[in-house]
Amino acid sequence: MATQLEPHLHADEDAFRSEVQQFLAAHFPAELKGKANALAGVDGPTDETPAQTRWREAVGERGWGTPTWPKEYGGGGLTKAQAKIVEQEFAKVGAYNPIGGMGVMMFGPTLLEYGSEEQKREHIPPICRGEIRWCQGYSEPNAGSDLANLQTFAEDKGDHYIVNGQKTWTSGGQWADKCFAIVRTDKSDKHRGISFMLIDMDAPGVEVRPITMISGTSPFCETFFDNVKVPKANLVGEEGQGWTIGKRLLQHERTNISGGGRLASMMGRSLGEIAKKYGETDAAGELADKVLRDRIADFEIRWNSFLLTARRAVEESKAQGGVSEISSVLKKLGTKLSQERSELMIEIRGLQGLGWEGEEFTDGELEAVRGWLFGKATTIYGGSTEIQNNIIAKRVLGMLDHQ
């Protein structure tokens, strides 16, 4: 039976591939070839060009920015095979996915699992169309690694809550429209007293103060809530379910900031190609520095092996119903490898890899230095490496009793 079905399946895939190609020919502006998705980062607001707007709207209308999400909420409703075809055909013409950000990476998948029907219909479609920016209200000054120690409190006032407290390291908070946050609704129980709710960033009483990083950018904020009114309809799940929902969202975050997601797209040109530009080559066109050549080869092998493992692990998790604790393994390894690459990049470029400003440095060289510095945070945010070690020990290896 499988043999009889194969020609039909291939025909369907070929027809869909042709549909994607026709869509790209009709809608993807040539001037955007090779560009990146500004919505996927937290580097600040971007004024879309008319071409960028048309491209985002075209992809959003098809739901192909979130290809496997349910069609009834604005997603593509595609199979995994079809989603892969979209990814492949976009890559062939140098087209980026214009739909992204925290709404796609973290909040959307979590809301699809835990949200009410009304919440899904309200919040998922704008995410699929790239019309809204979300930020994350998790960490607090005294609740970082020990996140369950959070003290931001939501007082029940009947048909709404009044929220008071402070969050920190709010990525993109100064540009976000809405915040998904975990807050305390019961002070008598550390974990069961936490709830998950949605807060409008333009609500009276919300204040953000950007934090300047060592890289020179300010992608993070301190966020203050002073008697902020939050409707009861913005509670996701039930009161006291926030710790469970919040942990699930973190699994999505860790998968996306590991090789299973965002880091894979950050690598760009191979280190070997870059090294040939800055170092001497031999008669065969290879790097003359054999030690550096060996180190680059060693890294590229380990990185590509990790990417293949990450892809397999992510697909296995999705087949079992979504992300899992394996995201902690991916996050731990992927972020460490990305830091290693940044350090190698600085070494390869020599003095040109140490620039902070000045016309003698290219934009790429200056960006690499800032990326190297910013990358030091990747092993901290999303749950520090020490926290990932605990999760791996408890939930993957079963070494310790866990809560």
QUICORGI-V973385 format. One record per pair of residues at least 4 apart in sequence whose C-alpha atoms are under 6 Angstrom apart, sorted by the first residue. I is the first residue (numbers start at 1). J is the second residue. D is the distance in Angstrom with one decimal. If there is no record, write none. Layout:
i=I j=J d=D
i=I j=J d=D
This chain:
i=23 j=27 d=5.9
i=24 j=28 d=5.0
i=33 j=94 d=4.9
i=33 j=95 d=5.6
i=34 j=94 d=4.9
i=36 j=96 d=6.0
i=37 j=98 d=5.3
i=39 j=100 d=5.2
i=39 j=101 d=5.1
i=40 j=100 d=4.6
i=40 j=101 d=4.1
i=42 j=172 d=4.9
i=42 j=219 d=5.7
i=43 j=219 d=5.6
i=48 j=52 d=5.6
i=48 j=53 d=6.0
i=56 j=60 d=5.9
i=56 j=98 d=5.2
i=57 j=61 d=5.9
i=59 j=64 d=5.6
i=60 j=128 d=5.9
i=60 j=129 d=4.1
i=63 j=67 d=5.9
i=63 j=74 d=5.7
i=63 j=75 d=4.3
i=63 j=76 d=4.0
i=64 j=76 d=5.1
i=65 j=97 d=5.9
i=65 j=99 d=5.0
i=66 j=75 d=5.3
i=67 j=75 d=5.8
i=67 j=76 d=4.2
i=67 j=78 d=5.6
i=67 j=83 d=5.7
i=68 j=76 d=5.7
i=68 j=77 d=5.0
i=68 j=78 d=4.9
i=69 j=75 d=4.4
i=69 j=76 d=5.9
i=69 j=77 d=5.5
i=70 j=75 d=5.1
i=70 j=77 d=4.8
i=71 j=75 d=4.5
i=71 j=76 d=5.3
i=71 j=77 d=4.5
i=73 j=121 d=6.0
i=73 j=124 d=5.9
i=73 j=125 d=5.4
i=74 j=125 d=4.7
i=74 j=128 d=5.8
i=75 j=128 d=6.0
i=78 j=82 d=5.7
i=90 j=95 d=4.8
i=91 j=95 d=5.8
i=99 j=130 d=5.0
i=100 j=104 d=5.3
i=102 j=106 d=5.4
i=102 j=134 d=5.8
i=103 j=107 d=4.8
i=103 j=108 d=5.2
i=103 j=127 d=5.9
i=103 j=134 d=5.6
i=104 j=108 d=5.3
i=106 j=249 d=5.6
i=106 j=252 d=5.3
i=106 j=253 d=5.5
i=110 j=249 d=5.7
i=111 j=115 d=4.6
i=114 j=237 d=5.9
i=115 j=119 d=5.8
i=115 j=236 d=5.6
i=119 j=123 d=5.9
i=120 j=124 d=5.3
i=126 j=131 d=5.1
i=127 j=132 d=6.0
i=133 j=176 d=4.8
i=133 j=177 d=5.4
i=134 j=176 d=5.3
i=134 j=177 d=6.0
i=134 j=178 d=5.0
i=134 j=179 d=5.5
i=135 j=173 d=5.6
i=135 j=176 d=5.8
i=135 j=179 d=4.7
i=136 j=170 d=5.9
i=136 j=179 d=5.6
i=136 j=180 d=5.3
i=137 j=180 d=5.9
i=137 j=181 d=4.2
i=138 j=181 d=5.9
i=138 j=182 d=5.9
i=139 j=143 d=5.7
i=139 j=144 d=5.0
i=139 j=167 d=5.7
i=139 j=168 d=5.6
i=140 j=144 d=6.0
i=140 j=167 d=4.5
i=140 j=168 d=5.1
i=143 j=147 d=4.6
i=143 j=149 d=5.2
i=143 j=150 d=5.1
i=152 j=164 d=5.8
i=152 j=165 d=4.1
i=152 j=183 d=5.3
i=152 j=184 d=5.9
i=153 j=163 d=5.6
i=153 j=164 d=5.5
i=153 j=183 d=5.7
i=153 j=184 d=4.7
i=153 j=185 d=6.0
i=154 j=161 d=5.6
i=154 j=162 d=5.4
i=154 j=163 d=4.3
i=154 j=184 d=6.0
i=154 j=185 d=5.3
i=155 j=161 d=5.2
i=155 j=162 d=5.1
i=156 j=161 d=4.7
i=157 j=161 d=5.4
i=159 j=232 d=5.7
i=160 j=230 d=5.5
i=160 j=231 d=4.3
i=160 j=232 d=4.7
i=161 j=229 d=5.8
i=161 j=230 d=5.1
i=162 j=227 d=5.4
i=162 j=228 d=5.3
i=162 j=229 d=4.8
i=163 j=227 d=5.4
i=163 j=228 d=5.0
i=164 j=225 d=4.9
i=164 j=226 d=5.0
i=164 j=227 d=5.4
i=165 j=225 d=5.2
i=166 j=223 d=5.7
i=166 j=224 d=4.5
i=167 j=222 d=5.9
i=167 j=223 d=5.0
i=168 j=222 d=4.3
i=168 j=223 d=6.0
i=169 j=220 d=5.0
i=169 j=221 d=5.3
i=170 j=220 d=5.1
i=170 j=221 d=4.9
i=171 j=219 d=5.7
i=171 j=220 d=4.4
i=172 j=219 d=5.4
i=172 j=220 d=5.8
i=173 j=221 d=5.9
i=177 j=201 d=5.5
i=178 j=199 d=5.8
i=178 j=200 d=4.5
i=178 j=201 d=5.0
i=179 j=198 d=5.7
i=179 j=199 d=5.1
i=180 j=197 d=6.0
i=180 j=198 d=4.7
i=181 j=196 d=5.8
i=181 j=197 d=5.5
i=182 j=195 d=5.6
i=182 j=196 d=4.5
i=183 j=194 d=5.6
i=183 j=195 d=5.5
i=184 j=193 d=5.6
i=184 j=194 d=4.4
i=185 j=193 d=5.5
i=185 j=194 d=5.8
i=186 j=193 d=4.2
i=189 j=193 d=5.0
i=192 j=240 d=4.7
i=193 j=240 d=5.0
i=194 j=240 d=5.0
i=194 j=242 d=4.9
i=194 j=243 d=5.8
i=195 j=239 d=5.2
i=195 j=240 d=4.9
i=195 j=241 d=5.6
i=195 j=242 d=3.7
i=196 j=236 d=5.5
i=196 j=242 d=4.4
i=197 j=234 d=5.5
i=197 j=235 d=4.4
i=197 j=236 d=5.5
i=198 j=234 d=5.1
i=205 j=225 d=5.7
i=205 j=226 d=4.6
i=205 j=227 d=6.0
i=205 j=228 d=5.1
i=206 j=224 d=5.7
i=206 j=225 d=4.9
i=207 j=223 d=5.7
i=207 j=224 d=5.1
i=208 j=222 d=5.6
i=208 j=223 d=4.5
i=209 j=221 d=5.2
i=209 j=222 d=5.1
i=210 j=218 d=5.9
i=210 j=220 d=5.8
i=210 j=221 d=4.1
i=211 j=218 d=5.3
i=211 j=220 d=5.5
i=211 j=221 d=5.2
i=212 j=217 d=5.8
i=212 j=218 d=4.4
i=213 j=217 d=5.6
i=213 j=218 d=5.8
i=215 j=370 d=4.8
i=215 j=373 d=5.5
i=215 j=374 d=5.5
i=242 j=246 d=5.6
i=251 j=327 d=5.7
i=254 j=327 d=5.6
i=254 j=331 d=5.3
i=255 j=260 d=5.4
i=255 j=327 d=5.0
i=256 j=260 d=5.8
i=256 j=261 d=4.0
i=256 j=262 d=5.3
i=257 j=261 d=5.8
i=257 j=262 d=5.1
i=257 j=263 d=5.9
i=258 j=263 d=5.6
i=258 j=330 d=5.5
i=258 j=331 d=4.6
i=258 j=334 d=4.7
i=259 j=263 d=5.2
i=259 j=264 d=5.1
i=259 j=307 d=5.6
i=259 j=334 d=5.2
i=260 j=310 d=5.2
i=260 j=311 d=5.8
i=271 j=275 d=6.0
i=275 j=279 d=5.7
i=275 j=348 d=5.7
i=278 j=349 d=5.9
i=280 j=288 d=5.6
i=281 j=285 d=5.3
i=281 j=286 d=5.1
i=281 j=287 d=4.4
i=281 j=288 d=4.7
i=282 j=286 d=5.5
i=282 j=288 d=5.2
i=299 j=303 d=6.0
i=306 j=310 d=5.9
i=317 j=322 d=5.3
i=317 j=323 d=5.1
i=318 j=322 d=4.1
i=318 j=323 d=6.0
i=327 j=331 d=6.0
i=328 j=388 d=5.3
i=330 j=334 d=5.6
i=331 j=335 d=5.9
i=332 j=385 d=5.8
i=335 j=378 d=5.8
i=335 j=379 d=5.9
i=342 j=372 d=5.1
i=346 j=353 d=4.6
i=349 j=353 d=4.6
i=355 j=366 d=5.9
i=356 j=366 d=5.9
i=367 j=371 d=5.9
i=370 j=374 d=6.0
i=371 j=375 d=5.8
i=379 j=384 d=5.5
i=379 j=385 d=5.6
i=380 j=384 d=3.9
i=383 j=387 d=5.9
i=391 j=395 d=5.5
i=392 j=396 d=4.8
i=393 j=397 d=5.0
i=393 j=399 d=5.4
i=394 j=398 d=4.7
i=394 j=399 d=5.3
i=394 j=400 d=5.0
